[in-house]
């Protein structure tokens, strides 16, 4: 017991002494802090006073600026007064108290534990007097609340002197001071913000409620949720009618293909893209998503105001501008891990050896591998002599990093507003020790200054540096060898030295040992705009003008060197270096191109309301000049790889070359729009463009492209407004327009000559000159007649929103050649393009939306669906002959190929003898249908596919919710009614997909579901057939983001007003029929795959 007591006493001493000492130190620190002298000036705000206290003491002042009015001013000056007295005095009037905890002064609102409560009740109705069921009635600043009943009534116990907040979806919220009242009659006004929202249209803006065209808009805040390095990829699934196809994830070469409402021409289907109103500033791919305010898509005759370049639709990108208010500094960063969505699963060494033996036996040769050797490939006991090489694992990393940083400052006064932002991003490649990497630096400055009360000047400047680095061998070449290299060949020796692979080792090809290739691009965009209010001349009149200058410089360099591989002499255990023969000499090619563009634009604008009549009109002029200069030079047979410069190459003219060229273009246009609406109920609009293009010859350079549209807001009619209170908005609209497409090769009306076909004259090499093709003096625009009819509405205060549209486009004057119907024996070859093609495209768009609030949870959902089918109305093609109309391209979809219809596999010789077949056919080969019934299989038995690789259906589903400081968003994207040929050559030339070998026909497995190995009949490239055509439909989890906004109280000392952290992912999973390759990628797998991205980030606002 004594020992226990003693131990206990020691234990007490051990712990109590430090605790007591710490307590005494804290007390002394507290007393010292309380007694410190403070000096404060008169009329300081509480915020300024807190800052002064922090400066004059070693204490930190912590408070929640949402609970405390820090703008309240103190009533007198304080000189050499104790801290405790100062705090008591300045906080008394603010209704606050304080406590000192360590080195922190914690300011809190005074709590009244004995606060009185009172019960308030009332009724919530709309402006028509109808009760609102389920309205939220909450005591402000608390979670104390209730919902109105079926009669719109509520009863709630609240603190005396508090406020109540009343809200409901689709109505403006109200905050009411309780005071001494006990009963309230609350009338909520309809929230017309959605209808009053301003949307971007061609050369201006309009209120959404009076828009008559088919327009879709994505906000910048939604776009940045996708952690992709490519802005175009972030749009997939977000906008109805917008088809975004991504075929590669290679850093710096991951551009997307964008189409609006499908395809309508056999020519170029790219939409016109304008960035801040300027065309020709490149694609969406490399824009910084943090700079984007909105992206608008014009899908019908609303785009006709862009005339000869609008037939494929128009995309308008609007960047951020400053707003009046105090400066706001934002910084964001994210870092992500990239992984391929899919890498082809190839046959292992044992399977490859078995198939090789089968191929040998089909040709009457003895097996190449014994059963024991095949077993060694399988069990891995001798990995040097009998390897089982997975080339994808040897070449590709498990993951690659990417990152993005962005900082911006925005704000303004009544005189000047500004937005200035800058960003940096980088993306690594997925090759082990690879040289693939992309980096980008960008800066943007948008400044608006009010010079006089009627004149505003805007100066917009943006610049971007792109630095893309690659190995000298293309990604396609590297992945081609990954998919084709034998698994029975060793990739590298245990000491890390590479073998030669099949003929070149992709492990080496992906590194800088083969040289390098880079593209460095510098972009400058500058715009000066003057906006002049002329209301002093005529009320509603204004004018604006801008000058835009753009310049792009690109430096391309490719340095290619031979590389080494090694062989191992097992007897002497030595390695011998050899040079690969794919690249036999060192070579260099450098290229520089510079282009500039100057755009001048001036508009006269008139906008006026006369009672219930509204008029919005513009009349404008635009001119653009463009020039591009290009020069390149190459050298070969370098003596050494030490110097990668042109001068170090050989002077032998057989190994060097150089050339250069230049091009110029110009456009001039007149355009206008007149929009009329009566009381926001009846709307009509006419727009036009009169375009002059350099592409066509004099006398045919000008084209007129009009568009008309009208709308009727039925919900504003009394028979709806007075009887169907659940209908908030209902509009019918329609449009028709003629639009042009001049995205073709210029100067086709000229007789052209080429330099070449040199000859020797007098012992001298003379440059030849020869005619290239034939001119077409009548070449002109493609013309699109576009119809659109739609309805849109909002029901039950946002519980259901919808847009339904039917569209149809007839494209004529499509350029095509008559080569198909004119026999070659006539000698008329290389004929000119003529405006003879005709295509029709029509379809349906549906967009649904939902917004609801359940307690403190806000939930939003929106989905979009589009079906678009094109049909070739006329295209000059080979006359297949009577009875073979099924081969015609006319009447079918564009891009649909001819293929044999596979109806089975020849199981044995008897089956082969019983049905027509190609001459080389044998048991195990595919059976092609004798479509024309002539007892033979010929090229005339090929049929035109009814689908192509371009989807007829696209869809997207966007879900989001927020609760308190948490938020989540989910985006699904997909396509349907598209096909893809998934082909894997299964012969002695290369490896093949694992699925191709599984359950293949063999003499021991005649009921196999796959054809035999080998044979040109079974190779879908030489003999395209339906067997290899697979359904390319898919649903993809395109984006998922979960975020949390940290409480402001945590960051008061750092002056951070908002801090949000988040986790996000891109291309997280895909549900599809193919399984072997990504449904958007190449069917043969020889491409840099799309990326799955796991991302973490943070957004800070100061």
MOVEN-V845621 format. One line per field, one symbol per residue. phi: phi as a letter, one per 40 degrees, with the letter a starting at -180 (. if undefined). psi: psi as a letter, one per 30 degrees, with the letter a starting at -180 (. if undefined). burial: 1 if it has 24 or more other ideal C-beta (glycine too) atoms within 12 Angstrom, else 0. A space follows every 50 residues. Layout:
phi->???
psi->???
burial->???
This chain:
phi->.ccccccccccccccccccccccccccccccccccccbbbccgccdcccc ccccccbcbbcbabccbbcccccccacbbfbcdcccccccccccgbbbab bgcbbccbcccbcbdcbabbaibbbcccgccbcgccbbcdgbbcaabccc cgcaaacbccgcbbbbaadgbccbbbccfccbbbbbbcccccdcccdcbc bcfibacdcbcbccbbbbcdcccccccccbcdcccdgcbcgcbbbbbabc dgbbcbbbbbfgbbacccbcccbbbfgbcgcgccdbcccccccabbbcbb ccccccfcbbccgbbbbbccbcbcicdbbbbbaabbbbaccabdcccccc cccccdcccccccgbcdcbccccccccccgcbcccbcbcccccccbccab caaabababaiibccbbabbaaabaaacccccfcbcabbabaaabbbbbc cbcbbbbbbbbaaabbbbbbcccccccccccccbccccbccacdcgcccc gcaaccccdcbccchaaabbbbbbbbbbbbbbcbcccadgcaaaaabbbb abbbbbabbbbcbbbbbbcccbfbbbcbccccbcacaabbabbbbbabbb aabbbbaabbgcbbbbbbaabaabbaabbaaaabbbfccaccbcbdcccc ccccbbaaaaaaabaabbabaaabbbabfgbbbaabbaabbbbccbcdgb cbbbbcabaaabccccccccccbbccccaabbaaaaabbbabcbccfccc cbbbcifdabbggbcbccbacbgbcbcbdaccbbcbbababaabbffgca baabbbbabbbbgccaccdccbccccgcbfcccbcbcbbbbaabbbbbaa babbgcbbbbaabbabbbbbaccaacadcchcgbccccccgbccgcccac ccbibccaccccccadacdccadgccccccccgcgbbbccccbcccbbcc ccbbaabbbaaaafccaabbbbaaaafabacbbbcbaccacaccccccfc cbccaccccbcccggcccccccbdacdccbcccabbccabbbbaccdcdc bdccgccaabbabaabfcabbaccgcbcccccccgcacccbcbbbbaabb bb
psi->eeeeeeeeeeeeeeeeeeeeeeeeeeeeeeeeeegkkkkklkgkleeeee eeeeeflglkjkljfffkjffkklfllkkhlkeeeeeeeffeffhlllkk jbgkjjklkkkjfgklllkklakklaffgkkjkgkkjkkkglgjllklaf ggllkkklkkgalkkklkkglklkkkkebgkfkkjkjkkkjgeeffkklk ajhallkefgkfljkkkkkefeeffkglfjeefffkffkkfjjjkjglgk kfhhllkkkjhakglfbkgklkkkjhfklggaafegkjfffkelkkkkfb fffffgbfgffglkkjkklklllkllkkkkkkllklkkkkekkkjlklee eeeeeeeeeeefggllkekleeeeeeeefgfifefilikjeeeeeklflk lllkkkklklalafekllkklklkllkllgkkglgkkkkkklkkjjkkkj eaffkkkkjkkkkkkkjkkllfkleeeefefeffkkfgkkellfgfkkaf befkjfeefflgfgalklkkkkkkkkkkkkjjjgffekkfklklklkkkk kkkkkkkjjklllllklkjeefhlkkklkkfejflklkkkkkkkllkkkk kkkkkkjkkjcfkkkjklklkkkkkkkkkkklkllahkflgfjhleffll gkffgllllllllllkkklkllkkkkkjggekkkkkllkjkkkffllkfg fkkkjlkkllljjfffkefeeffiffjekkkklllklklljgilklhffk jlkkkahllkkhgkjkklklkjakljfgkalkkkjkkkklkllklhhffk klkkkklkkjklhkkllgeefjkffffilhllklifkkkkklakkkkklk klkjbgkkkkkkkkkkkkklkjekkklkjflkfhfffkekflkkfklklk jkgakjfaeeeeffkkllegllkflkkkkiefgggljlffgklkkflafk kfkllkkkkllkjcgklkkkkkklllhllkjjkjkiafflllkefefkhl klffifglfkllklkfegjfeeiklfefkljgklkkjekkkklkjkkfff geefhkfkjkllkllkhelkjafeeelkffakffgiljllkkkkkklkkk k.
burial->00000000000000000000000000000000110101010001011011 01110010101110100101000100010000110110111001010101 00011110000000000001111111000111111111110000111100 01110101100111111111101101010000010111011001100011 11111111111111111111111111111111111111111111111111 11111111111111111011111111111111111111111111111111 11111111111111111111110000011111111111111111111111 11111111100100000010001100110000000111111101110001 11111111111100011111111111111111111111111111111100 00000111111111111111111111111111111111111110000111 11011111111111111111111111111111100000000111111111 11111111111111110100000000000101101111111111111111 11111110000001111111111101010001111101001001010010 00000100000000101111111111100111111111111111110000 11111111111110110000000001111111111111111111001110 00000000000000000000000001001111111111111111111111 11111111111111111100000000000011111111111111111111 11100001111111111111111111100100000111110111111111 11011110001100111100111111111011000010011111101111 11111111111100001111111111111111111111011111111001 11000001011111101111001111111111111111111111110110 01000111111111111101010101111111111111111111111111 10
